[in-house]
Amino acid sequence: MKFLLFTMWDAAKTAEVAQAADKVWASPPPGIKMLAHYICQGIPFPGVLLPPNTLVNVSVIEADSNEAIAATAYPLVLAGVTVWHVPVLELPVAGAAEVEKELRG
């Protein structure tokens, strides 16, 4: 299943976060794959009450299990990162209303 992976951390912890991320993603655990990775080094959400100097990362990952997700998130959390995994429901562009109706039962 695909997930949007949102991570946020204080810019002062960037060295620790980079070290943890390098360990995790240099050889990811079985059952997980990074599909895309984006980092915002500016003001990611103007008007939202984020602390100054907060960095935000958005990734698209594919995970086979909760264990695979935990194996990638845990080292990042220990480094001071806030992590959210948001499941992605893939719908076809044409006919999305029909798929939604089927899913709602």
GIBELVEN-V839857 format. One record per run of one state. SS is the DSSP state (H for helix, E for strand, C for the rest). FROM is the first residue (numbers start at 1). LEN is the number of residues. Records with the same first field share a line. If there is no record, write none. Layout:
# GIBELVEN-V839857
SS = FROM-LEN, FROM-LEN
This chain:
# GIBELVEN-V839857
C = 1-1, 27-5, 41-13, 64-2, 79-3, 88-8, 105-1
E = 2-9, 32-9, 54-10, 82-6
H = 11-16, 66-13, 96-9
